[in-house]
Amino acid sequence: MTVTQKPTRQRYLVMLMIFVSVVITFLDRSNISITAPAMRKELGFDTVQMGWILSAFGWTYAFCQIPGGWLVDRIAPRIFYPAILILWSLATALLGVAGSIVSLICIRLLIGALEAPSYSINNMVVSSWFPDRERAGAIGFYTSGQFVGLAFLTPLLLLLQSSHGWRAVFFTTGVGGMAWGLFWLATYRAPRQSRANAAEIAYMESGGALVDLGSTEARKSIGKLSWADIGTVFKYRKLWGVYIGQFAVTSVQWFFLTWFPTYLVEFRHLSFVKSGLYASIPFLAAFLGVLSAGLVSDQILRRGYGLGWARKSPIICGLLLSSSIVGANFVDAPELVIFFMATAFFGNGMASIGWSLISSVAPRRLIGLTGGTFNFISNLSGISTPLIIGYLARGGNFAPGLTYVAVVAVIGALAYILMIGKLERVE
């Protein structure tokens, strides 16, 4: 009698590992928003100077995306991920000893460069471990880490700041990231070298998982980067629709990652402790939004609807919901302000599964480069959003900044509706 081997579930452990990595990634890029009001008070920065400090990360993060994506196609995730994670966490800890605008900008530039390949690595790992019908759910789960960490840890970091000063926030998050980098190095393996059994590998591969992606043989077959490869990731209208849509998604996100605590403290005049409690609510809403988007997207696909409908509809709805942030300009009660912020960030969470489209439309051998280009264009918002809002808020009024964010969200929804068309791989 033949006994059928039961598939292991090693891929879910991998998904959890990426989730924790994303929590750390976003804490290290956004912890400065928590400390910004106290830093401004101690160091004497105005909103324009703080805008330059907050945007510094975005410059190198955006412009290192394409070379970072190129490296992702060539260096195994097991080595590359912990190397950059440990280095950017060390740089994060160094923020705790910085005391000038120049030093803060330089360190944030370094962190941005080192974090640049992280999401392309996440996408490569998920593309190699998860079949098509599970991929959006996996991406939704790990993407939720960028919100859940901030939702639950922001109040704790504010308490840490209150008791030990703003520098302690950087020391704590930096040391935590270095420890996790060592854990990833010791634990992660590619599918065929992992504890996943043959039945799980077969299940993943038959469902569209690229189980050999990132292997030594696959990396050797890539060859040198050519201008034709670069042209491929820039020439298709379909890809530009995804790029513009994601720029809108991250524009909303960067408001929350940079200026939101300052908005609550300085424009809405809430205390640090109260602002920490209020600030956690939109991040929790975004966490719920991204989880629901991934699960709903995969469920639509399982029920027989097209891949385009399953992947695009949550993103379009989420971007339209994100534009509701402008409603905060017309209310005064803190509870109503947080209602509009939470609604907008719930929508942002729903729209944050754009990586599931990259897995479906990117050229098979250029997934890292396409992901890097996608993240490069989208994270130009990491430069523009902090700066634009910093200049718009020079008179102490954040209302024009919220209007800007809402308009960009609507443009992103239109890009998904009008530019992407049928969801299919570009070859």
N, C-alpha and C positions, 0 to 999 in steps of 0.2 A: 504494500500500500504506500502511495506517494503522499508525503505530508507537505502541504504548501507552506512555505516560509511566510511568517507574518512580518509585514514591513515594520521597521523601527520608526521612531519619530524624532530622529536626530535633528531634522530641519527646524523643529520648534525651539530646540535649545539654541540653535544658531540665530533664529529670529529674536529670542530674548537677549542674546549677547549684543546684537545690533541695537536693540532698544536701549540698553544701558549705555552703549557707546554714544547714541544720539542724545541721551539725557546729559551726558558729560560734555559733548560737543556744544550744545546750546547753553549750558550753564557758563562755559568758558567764553562764549562769544557775547553773552548778554549780562553777565554779572556786573559789568560796568554801568548798566542802566540802573541797577539797584543802588550802587554807590554814588551815582552822579550828583544827586542833590547835596550829599555830605561833602563830596570832593569839591564841588563848586564853592561851597561855603568856606571850606578850609583853604583852598588854593586860589580863590578869587577869580574863577573863570566866568565869563558871560555866556549867553546862549550860543553865540556864533563860535566862540572858542570851543565850547563843549560839543557843538555840532561837528567841528573838525576832528575832535578826539573820537567821538562816537562813529564817525564815518571812516576813520583810518583803517579799521578792520576790513571794510568793504572794498577798498581799493585793491589790496593784494589778494583778498579772497576771490574777487571777480577776475582779475587779470591773470591769476595763476590757475584758473579752472582748466583752460585748454592744455597747457603743459602738464598740469596735474592729471587730467584725463589720459593724456598720452602715457604718463608713467604708470597709471593704474592698469593699462593694457599690457604692461611689460614687467611689473613687479608683483609677486604673489601677495594677496591680501594678508596672509599670515605674518609676513615680515613688514610690509609697507604700513599697514594700519597701526600696529603698536609703536613703530618708529616715530611716525608723525604725531601720534597721540601723546606719547611721553614728552616729546620736544615742545609741543604747544602748551602742555600742562605746566612744564617748567617755566615757559615764558609767562603764563598766567600768574604763577606765583611771584615772578619778578615785578609784576604790576604793583605788588604790595610794598615795594621799596622805591617806586618812582615818585617824583615830587615836582616835576615840571611838565609843561605842555609838550616839549620836545621828546622827553623820555616816554611819556604816555603814548604819544603818537607812534613813535618808533616800535615800541613793544607791541602795540595793537596791529601795526603793519606786519610784524613777524608772525603773530598769532593767525592773522588772516591768511598769510601764505601757507603756513603749515596745515591749517584746517581745510584748505582748498580741495584736496583730493578726497576728503572723507565721504561725501555723499556719492561720488562715483564708485568708491569702493563698496559702499552699502548696496548700491544698485547692482554691481557685479556679483556680489555674494548672493543676493536674493535671486538674481537671474539664473545663477548656477544651482541654487538649492530648491527653488519653488516652481511647480508647474503653473501654466497660464491661469488655470481656474482658481489657484490659491494666491497668486502673486499680489493682487491689489490688496487683499486682506493682510498679507505679510507686510507690504509697504505701509499700509495704513497703521498697522500696529507699531512698527518701529518709528514711523514719523510722529506718532502720538507722543513719543518720548520727548520731543522738543517742547511740548506743551505741559505734559504731566510733571516733568521735573521742575519747571518754573512755577506751576500751580501750587505744588506742595512744598517746594523748597524755598520759594521767595520769602514767605513769612519767617522761615527759620534763619535765612541769611540776613534779613533785616534785624532780627533779634540778635544775631551774632554781631552785626555792625553796631547795634545800640550798646552792647556790653563790652565789645573789644575794639571797636573802630572799623572804618571801612577797609583798611588794609588786610584785616583778618579774613574778609570775604575772599580775597584773591589767594591768600595762603592756603585756605581750606579747600577751595575748589581745585587749585593746582595740584596739591598733594593727592587728592582723590583721583584725579585723572591719571597721574603717573602710576598709581597702584593698579588701576584698571588696565592700562597699557601692558603691564607685565603679565596680568592674568590672561589677556587676549593672546599674547605670544605663547604662553604655556598651554592654552586650551584649544584654539581654533585650528582646524584642518580642512582642506578641500574635501568635497564629497567622497571621492574614491579613496582618500587616505583617512577618512574619519571612521567613527564607530557605526555609521549608517550601514545596514546590511544590504545584500544584493537586491532584496525585494524592494526596499525603499529607493535605492538608486534606480531600479527599473521603473518604478512608479513615477518618480520625478522626471526621468528622461522621456518616458512615453507621453507625459503631459506637457512637454515643451521646455522643461528645465535644461539649461545648457551646462550639464554637469562637468564638462571638461573645460569650461571657461576659466581662464586664468592658470591652467596647467602649464607645465614646462613646454609641452608639445604645442599647445595653442599659442603661447607667447612667441615661440620660434617662427610660427607660420605668419605672424602679423607683418613682419618686414619693417622697413624704415618708413617713417612718416613722410608722406608726399603732399605736394600742393593739391593733387587730385583728391586726396582724403579730406583735406581742409575744405576744398570746394564742395565736396559732397555734403558736409554737415551744415553748409551755409546756403546751398542753392535751392532747397525745396521749400515751397510755400507751406506745405504740411508741417515741416519742422519749425518754421518761423511762427506759425500759429501757436505751437506748444511753447516756444521761447517767450513770445510776448505775453501769453497767458500766465506763464510762471513768473514773469517780471511783475505782473500785477499782484499775484499771490504774495510774493516776497516783499512788495512795497507795503502792503498792509501789515505783514509780519514784522518788518523792520521798525515800524512805528511802535509796536508793542515791545520790541526788543531793545529800543533805545530811549524814546522820549516818554513812554507811558507813565512810569513812576514819577517823573518830573512834572508831567501834566497834572497828575493827581495832587502832588504836594504843592506846587507853585501856582497853578492856575485854578484848581478846585480847592486849594487851601485845606487839605486833609493832613493829619499828623502822619509821621513816618509809620507808626504801628498800624494806624487805621488804614493808611494807603496800602500797606502790605497785605492786609486782609482783603481789601477791595480788589487789589491787583491780581490776587490769586483766582478770583472768580472768572474773568475772561479766559485765563489760561486753562482752567478746568473745562470751560465751555468748548474751547478749541480742541482739547483732548477728546471730548465726547464727539465733536464734529468729525475729526479725522478717523476715529474708530468706526463710526457709523458709515462714513463714506466708503471705506475699504470693504466693510462687510456687505453693504448694500450693492456696491459695484460687482463684487464676486457673485452675489445672489442673483442679480439681474442676468449675469452671464450664464449661470447654471440653469436658469429658466428658459434658455434658448434665444434670448435677445442678442443682437449683434455686439461685438466687442466695442465698437465706437460708442454706441448708446450707453453701454455699461460703464465705460471709463469716463466719457465726457460729461454726462448729465450731472453727476455730483459736483464736478468742478465748476460748471456753468452756474448751477444753483448756488454754490458756495460763494462765488465771486459776486453775484448779485446781492446775496445777503451781506457780504462784506461792505458793500456801499452804504449800508444802513448806519455806519459809523458817523455819518454826517448828522444824524438825528441828535447826537450829544450836544451839538451847537445850539439847540433850541430848548434845552431843559436846564434846570438849576439844581434839582434835588440829586444828591449823590447816588441814591438808589436808581434813579432813571438814567443818569449818566452811565452807570455800570451796566444797566440793562442793554443800552445801545452798544456799549463796548463788548459785552458778552455775546450779543447777537452777531455782531460783526466778526468777532474772533471765532465763534462757532462756524460761521460761513467760511472763514479762512482755513479752519481745520478741515472742513469738507473739501475744500479746493486743493488741499495739500497732497493729493495722491498723483500729482503730475508725473512722478517718476514711473508710474505704471504705464504711461503712454510711451516714455522713452524705451522701456523694455519691449514694447510692441512695434515701434516705428523705426528705431535706430538700425543702421546697417549692422549685420550680424558680427562682422569683424571689427567694427568701430564703435562698440557700445560705450567703452570708456571715453573716447574722444567726443562722441555725441553727448554723453552725459556731462562732460566737462564744458562743452559749448552751451548746453542748456543751462547749466549752473552759472556760467560766466555771464550770459545775457541777463538771466533772472536776477543775479546778485549785483548787477550794476545798481539795483535799487538800494543795496547796502551802502552805496556811496551817495546816491541822490536823495533818498528819503531823510536821513539824519540832517544833511546839509540844508535841503529845501525847508524842512520844518524849523530848523535852527534860525534861518534867515526870516521866515514868515512870523516866527514868534518873538522877534526882537523887541516888540512893544509889549510883550507879556500876554499876547492873545494867540491861543492855539487854534482858534476856529478856522482860519484859512488853511492851516495844515491838515485838519481833518477833512476839509472839503477836497483838498488835493488827493488825499488817500482814496476817498470815495470815487472820484472821477477816474483814477487809474484802475480801480477795481472794475468799473463798468467797461472800460476799454479792453481789459483782459477777457471778460465774458464775451464781448463781440469778436475777439480774435478766435476763441474756441468755436463760436457759432459759424463764422464766415470763412475761416482760413484752413481748417484742418481737413475737412472732408472725410473720406473713408479712412478708417484706421487700419493701415497695413504697413508692413516693413518696407523701408526704402533700401534698395539694393544697388 
